[in-house]
């Protein structure tokens, strides 16, 4: 496997930690779990963009469209996961669990060949 894939997984773990810490802290201030989750997710995605841009894929692009492509990949990944969960004839819990190892591969390939594609 490519070295950049392992960097991508490391960044994913970091994003998860950041998203959860933000979520947890906001809950301590009495913020609704829905709002806290949204803000935590946003913090994780912003962190993901910068770490993947500079650390994983070493993109030098100054294009504002790079962030748009980044969000498009995560939107595609979300639609892919929801479709997978819906179509698999298992419980939502089990189907959701089965998509977990597929999600990072889908987003890695999307970011490598679309978001941060070398020209």
TORPA-4810 file (N, C-alpha, C, O; in nm, 3 decimals):
<nodes>
NODE_1_0.083_-0.119_0.000_0.000_0.000_0.000_0.087_0.125_0.000_0.199_0.125_0.051_X
NODE_2_0.036_0.227_-0.055_0.108_0.354_-0.065_0.130_0.418_0.072_0.047_0.405_0.163_X
NODE_3_0.241_0.484_0.084_0.272_0.556_0.207_0.169_0.666_0.235_0.132_0.689_0.349_X
NODE_4_0.123_0.733_0.128_0.026_0.841_0.146_-0.105_0.789_0.204_-0.176_0.864_0.272_X
NODE_5_-0.139_0.663_0.179_-0.262_0.607_0.237_-0.249_0.598_0.389_-0.345_0.626_0.461_X
NODE_6_-0.133_0.559_0.438_-0.113_0.551_0.582_-0.112_0.690_0.646_-0.160_0.709_0.758_X
NODE_7_-0.057_0.788_0.574_-0.065_0.926_0.621_-0.210_0.970_0.628_-0.252_1.036_0.724_X
NODE_8_-0.288_0.933_0.527_-0.430_0.967_0.521_-0.504_0.906_0.641_-0.588_0.972_0.702_X
NODE_9_-0.473_0.781_0.673_-0.537_0.717_0.789_-0.498_0.786_0.920_-0.582_0.802_1.009_X
NODE_10_-0.372_0.826_0.931_-0.327_0.899_1.049_-0.405_1.029_1.064_-0.451_1.062_1.173_X
NODE_11_-0.420_1.103_0.954_-0.495_1.228_0.956_-0.640_1.200_0.995_-0.701_1.278_1.068_X
NODE_12_-0.696_1.091_0.946_-0.833_1.054_0.980_-0.850_1.031_1.129_-0.951_1.071_1.188_X
NODE_13_-0.754_0.966_1.190_-0.759_0.943_1.336_-0.751_1.077_1.408_-0.825_1.101_1.503_X
NODE_14_-0.662_1.164_1.363_-0.649_1.297_1.423_-0.780_1.375_1.409_-0.824_1.441_1.504_X
NODE_15_-0.842_1.369_1.292_-0.969_1.439_1.269_-1.078_1.389_1.363_-1.156_1.467_1.417_X
NODE_16_-1.082_1.258_1.382_-1.182_1.198_1.470_-1.163_1.247_1.612_-1.260_1.280_1.681_X
NODE_17_-1.039_1.252_1.657_-1.010_1.301_1.792_-1.052_1.447_1.806_-1.117_1.483_1.904_X
NODE_18_-1.015_1.529_1.711_-1.050_1.671_1.716_-1.201_1.689_1.716_-1.254_1.766_1.796_X
NODE_19_-1.270_1.618_1.627_-1.417_1.630_1.619_-1.481_1.592_1.752_-1.573_1.659_1.799_X
NODE_20_-1.432_1.483_1.814_-1.491_1.439_1.939_-1.459_1.536_2.053_-1.546_1.565_2.135_X
NODE_21_-1.337_1.586_2.059_-1.299_1.680_2.166_-1.385_1.806_2.158_-1.435_1.855_2.260_X
NODE_22_-1.402_1.859_2.037_-1.487_1.978_2.019_-1.629_1.946_2.062_-1.691_2.023_2.136_X
NODE_23_-1.682_1.834_2.018_-1.816_1.789_2.055_-1.830_1.779_2.207_-1.926_1.831_2.264_X
NODE_24_-1.734_1.713_2.270_-1.738_1.692_2.415_-1.735_1.826_2.490_-1.813_1.848_2.583_X
NODE_25_-1.645_1.914_2.450_-1.633_2.045_2.517_-1.762_2.125_2.503_-1.809_2.185_2.599_X
NODE_26_-1.819_2.126_2.384_-1.944_2.201_2.363_-2.057_2.144_2.448_-2.140_2.220_2.499_X
NODE_27_-2.061_2.013_2.463_-2.164_1.953_2.550_-2.147_2.001_2.694_-2.246_2.021_2.764_X
NODE_28_-2.023_2.021_2.738_-1.998_2.066_2.875_-2.050_2.207_2.898_-2.076_2.246_3.012_X
NODE_29_-2.064_2.283_2.789_-2.118_2.419_2.798_-2.269_2.423_2.775_-2.328_2.530_2.762_X
NODE_30_-2.330_2.305_2.772_-2.475_2.298_2.758_-2.527_2.315_2.616_-2.647_2.337_2.597_X
NODE_31_-2.440_2.304_2.518_-2.481_2.314_2.377_-2.553_2.185_2.338_-2.514_2.076_2.378_X
NODE_32_-2.659_2.199_2.259_-2.735_2.084_2.209_-2.641_1.986_2.139_-2.548_2.027_2.070_X
NODE_33_-2.666_1.856_2.156_-2.579_1.756_2.092_-2.582_1.768_1.940_-2.483_1.736_1.874_X
NODE_34_-2.694_1.814_1.884_-2.704_1.829_1.739_-2.608_1.938_1.691_-2.534_1.920_1.594_X
NODE_35_-2.610_2.052_1.760_-2.520_2.164_1.725_-2.375_2.125_1.754_-2.286_2.151_1.673_X
NODE_36_-2.352_2.061_1.868_-2.217_2.020_1.906_-2.159_1.923_1.804_-2.042_1.932_1.767_X
NODE_37_-2.241_1.830_1.758_-2.195_1.732_1.658_-2.162_1.802_1.527_-2.060_1.772_1.465_X
NODE_38_-2.247_1.894_1.485_-2.222_1.966_1.359_-2.092_2.046_1.367_-2.011_2.041_1.275_X
NODE_39_-2.072_2.118_1.477_-1.950_2.198_1.492_-1.827_2.108_1.501_-1.723_2.139_1.444_X
NODE_40_-1.840_1.997_1.572_-1.730_1.901_1.581_-1.693_1.846_1.444_-1.575_1.835_1.410_X
NODE_41_-1.794_1.810_1.366_-1.769_1.759_1.232_-1.701_1.863_1.144_-1.608_1.832_1.070_X
NODE_42_-1.748_1.986_1.153_-1.688_2.095_1.075_-1.541_2.113_1.114_-1.455_2.129_1.028_X
NODE_43_-1.513_2.110_1.244_-1.374_2.121_1.291_-1.289_2.007_1.235_-1.175_2.029_1.193_X
NODE_44_-1.344_1.886_1.236_-1.271_1.771_1.182_-1.244_1.783_1.033_-1.135_1.749_0.987_X
NODE_45_-1.342_1.831_0.957_-1.326_1.845_0.812_-1.225_1.954_0.779_-1.143_1.937_0.689_X
NODE_46_-1.231_2.066_0.850_-1.133_2.173_0.826_-0.992_2.122_0.857_-0.899_2.145_0.780_X
NODE_47_-0.976_2.055_0.969_-0.847_1.996_1.004_-0.802_1.898_0.897_-0.685_1.897_0.857_X
NODE_48_-0.894_1.815_0.850_-0.864_1.716_0.747_-0.813_1.782_0.621_-0.715_1.737_0.561_X
NODE_49_-0.878_1.889_0.580_-0.837_1.958_0.457_-0.693_2.006_0.468_-0.611_1.978_0.380_X
NODE_50_-0.660_2.076_0.574_-0.526_2.133_0.586_-0.418_2.025_0.602_-0.312_2.034_0.540_X
NODE_51_-0.444_1.924_0.685_-0.344_1.817_0.702_-0.327_1.736_0.574_-0.215_1.703_0.536_X
NODE_52_-0.438_1.703_0.508_-0.425_1.625_0.385_-0.362_1.706_0.273_-0.285_1.653_0.194_X
NODE_53_-0.395_1.833_0.266_-0.336_1.920_0.163_-0.184_1.927_0.178_-0.111_1.908_0.082_X
NODE_54_-0.138_1.954_0.300_0.004_1.981_0.322_0.087_1.857_0.360_0.203_1.847_0.321_X
NODE_55_0.028_1.765_0.434_0.103_1.650_0.487_0.087_1.526_0.399_0.186_1.463_0.361_X
NODE_56_-0.036_1.491_0.367_-0.060_1.367_0.294_-0.029_1.381_0.145_0.047_1.301_0.089_X
NODE_57_-0.087_1.482_0.081_-0.076_1.494_-0.064_0.021_1.605_-0.109_0.051_1.616_-0.228_X
NODE_58_0.069_1.685_-0.015_0.168_1.791_-0.043_0.127_1.879_-0.161_0.206_1.905_-0.252_X
NODE_59_0.002_1.924_-0.158_-0.050_2.009_-0.265_0.003_2.151_-0.251_0.004_2.208_-0.142_X
NODE_60_0.046_2.207_-0.362_0.094_2.346_-0.366_-0.010_2.438_-0.429_0.015_2.558_-0.446_X
NODE_61_-0.126_2.383_-0.463_-0.230_2.458_-0.532_-0.280_2.575_-0.447_-0.296_2.563_-0.325_X
NODE_62_-0.305_2.687_-0.513_-0.363_2.805_-0.448_-0.510_2.820_-0.488_-0.575_2.918_-0.452_X
NODE_63_-0.562_2.723_-0.561_-0.698_2.728_-0.613_-0.802_2.720_-0.502_-0.795_2.634_-0.414_X
NODE_64_-0.899_2.811_-0.507_-1.009_2.805_-0.410_-1.101_2.687_-0.441_-1.180_2.646_-0.356_X
NODE_65_-1.091_2.632_-0.562_-1.175_2.518_-0.601_-1.128_2.389_-0.535_-1.203_2.291_-0.531_X
NODE_66_-1.006_2.388_-0.485_-0.956_2.268_-0.419_-1.043_2.234_-0.298_-1.075_2.117_-0.277_X
NODE_67_-1.081_2.333_-0.219_-1.167_2.309_-0.103_-1.305_2.262_-0.149_-1.366_2.176_-0.084_X
NODE_68_-1.355_2.316_-0.259_-1.484_2.273_-0.313_-1.476_2.126_-0.354_-1.566_2.048_-0.323_X
NODE_69_-1.369_2.089_-0.422_-1.351_1.948_-0.462_-1.338_1.858_-0.338_-1.389_1.746_-0.337_X
NODE_70_-1.270_1.908_-0.235_-1.256_1.834_-0.110_-1.394_1.803_-0.051_-1.421_1.690_-0.011_X
NODE_71_-1.479_1.904_-0.045_-1.614_1.885_0.008_-1.698_1.796_-0.083_-1.782_1.720_-0.035_X
NODE_72_-1.676_1.803_-0.212_-1.747_1.716_-0.306_-1.714_1.569_-0.282_-1.801_1.483_-0.290_X
NODE_73_-1.587_1.541_-0.252_-1.547_1.403_-0.225_-1.619_1.352_-0.101_-1.669_1.239_-0.101_X
NODE_74_-1.626_1.433_0.005_-1.695_1.388_0.126_-1.845_1.377_0.105_-1.910_1.293_0.166_X
NODE_75_-1.900_1.461_0.019_-2.043_1.450_-0.014_-2.067_1.319_-0.089_-2.162_1.247_-0.059_X
NODE_76_-1.982_1.289_-0.186_-1.993_1.163_-0.259_-1.979_1.044_-0.164_-2.057_0.949_-0.171_X
NODE_77_-1.881_1.051_-0.075_-1.859_0.942_0.021_-1.982_0.921_0.107_-2.021_0.807_0.133_X
NODE_78_-2.044_1.028_0.150_-2.166_1.020_0.233_-2.278_0.952_0.154_-2.345_0.862_0.205_X
NODE_79_-2.300_0.996_0.031_-2.407_0.938_-0.052_-2.377_0.790_-0.080_-2.467_0.707_-0.076_X
NODE_80_-2.252_0.759_-0.107_-2.210_0.620_-0.130_-2.240_0.535_-0.006_-2.296_0.426_-0.018_X
NODE_81_-2.203_0.585_0.111_-2.224_0.509_0.235_-2.373_0.489_0.263_-2.415_0.379_0.299_X
NODE_82_-2.453_0.594_0.248_-2.597_0.584_0.273_-2.659_0.484_0.175_-2.743_0.403_0.215_X
NODE_83_-2.619_0.488_0.050_-2.671_0.395_-0.051_-2.632_0.252_-0.016_-2.715_0.161_-0.023_X
NODE_84_-2.506_0.231_0.023_-2.458_0.099_0.062_-2.540_0.046_0.180_-2.587_-0.068_0.177_X
NODE_85_-2.557_0.129_0.281_-2.632_0.086_0.401_-2.776_0.052_0.365_-2.833_-0.045_0.416_X
NODE_86_-2.834_0.131_0.277_-2.974_0.109_0.238_-2.990_-0.020_0.156_-3.087_-0.093_0.175_X
NODE_87_-2.895_-0.047_0.067_-2.908_-0.161_-0.025_-2.867_-0.295_0.034_-2.914_-0.399_-0.012_X
NODE_88_-2.781_-0.295_0.133_-2.736_-0.420_0.194_-2.850_-0.476_0.279_-2.902_-0.406_0.366_X
NODE_89_-2.889_-0.602_0.256_-3.003_-0.657_0.330_-2.965_-0.704_0.472_-2.984_-0.820_0.509_X
NODE_90_-2.911_-0.611_0.549_-2.873_-0.636_0.688_-2.929_-0.523_0.773_-2.986_-0.428_0.720_X
NODE_91_-2.912_-0.534_0.902_-2.956_-0.424_0.989_-2.873_-0.301_0.958_-2.760_-0.311_0.910_X
NODE_92_-2.930_-0.184_0.986_-2.857_-0.059_0.962_-2.728_-0.056_1.044_-2.626_-0.003_0.999_X
NODE_93_-2.734_-0.111_1.164_-2.614_-0.113_1.249_-2.501_-0.194_1.185_-2.387_-0.149_1.179_X
NODE_94_-2.536_-0.315_1.137_-2.434_-0.401_1.079_-2.385_-0.346_0.944_-2.265_-0.347_0.916_X
NODE_95_-2.477_-0.298_0.861_-2.437_-0.241_0.733_-2.349_-0.117_0.755_-2.252_-0.096_0.682_X
NODE_96_-2.383_-0.036_0.855_-2.302_0.081_0.889_-2.163_0.041_0.934_-2.065_0.110_0.904_X
NODE_97_-2.154_-0.069_1.006_-2.024_-0.120_1.050_-1.942_-0.170_0.931_-1.821_-0.148_0.925_X
NODE_98_-2.009_-0.238_0.836_-1.938_-0.293_0.721_-1.882_-0.185_0.628_-1.783_-0.209_0.559_X
NODE_99_-1.944_-0.069_0.626_-1.895_0.039_0.539_-1.771_0.108_0.597_-1.699_0.177_0.525_X
NODE_100_-1.747_0.089_0.726_-1.635_0.160_0.792_-1.500_0.141_0.722_-1.431_0.240_0.700_X
NODE_101_-1.460_0.020_0.687_-1.329_0.009_0.620_-1.330_0.056_0.475_-1.224_0.079_0.416_X
NODE_102_-1.448_0.069_0.415_-1.459_0.113_0.277_-1.449_0.266_0.267_-1.390_0.319_0.173_X
NODE_103_-1.506_0.336_0.364_-1.508_0.483_0.362_-1.370_0.546_0.343_-1.356_0.633_0.257_X
NODE_104_-1.268_0.506_0.419_-1.138_0.572_0.399_-1.079_0.545_0.260_-1.009_0.630_0.206_X
NODE_105_-1.106_0.428_0.204_-1.054_0.397_0.070_-1.121_0.487_-0.033_-1.055_0.542_-0.121_X
NODE_106_-1.254_0.501_-0.023_-1.328_0.586_-0.116_-1.279_0.731_-0.107_-1.252_0.794_-0.209_X
NODE_107_-1.267_0.783_0.016_-1.225_0.922_0.028_-1.078_0.941_-0.010_-1.044_1.044_-0.069_X
NODE_108_-0.991_0.845_0.021_-0.851_0.855_-0.019_-0.839_0.864_-0.171_-0.769_0.950_-0.223_X
NODE_109_-0.907_0.773_-0.241_-0.899_0.772_-0.387_-0.957_0.902_-0.445_-0.903_0.957_-0.541_X
NODE_110_-1.067_0.949_-0.387_-1.126_1.074_-0.434_-1.033_1.192_-0.415_-1.021_1.277_-0.504_X
NODE_111_-0.967_1.197_-0.300_-0.876_1.309_-0.275_-0.748_1.297_-0.359_-0.697_1.398_-0.409_X
NODE_112_-0.698_1.176_-0.374_-0.576_1.158_-0.452_-0.597_1.191_-0.600_-0.514_1.258_-0.661_X
NODE_113_-0.708_1.145_-0.656_-0.728_1.158_-0.801_-0.822_1.271_-0.840_-0.841_1.296_-0.959_X
NODE_114_-0.881_1.341_-0.743_-0.971_1.450_-0.776_-0.935_1.577_-0.701_-0.904_1.679_-0.763_X
NODE_115_-0.937_1.574_-0.568_-0.913_1.695_-0.489_-0.770_1.746_-0.506_-0.749_1.862_-0.541_X
NODE_116_-0.673_1.660_-0.480_-0.533_1.702_-0.478_-0.455_1.644_-0.596_-0.334_1.623_-0.587_X
NODE_117_-0.523_1.618_-0.705_-0.462_1.558_-0.825_-0.346_1.644_-0.873_-0.357_1.765_-0.889_X
NODE_118_-0.234_1.577_-0.897_-0.117_1.646_-0.954_-0.143_1.672_-1.100_-0.196_1.587_-1.171_X
NODE_119_-0.106_1.790_-1.146_-0.135_1.827_-1.286_-0.036_1.767_-1.381_-0.046_1.788_-1.502_X
</nodes>
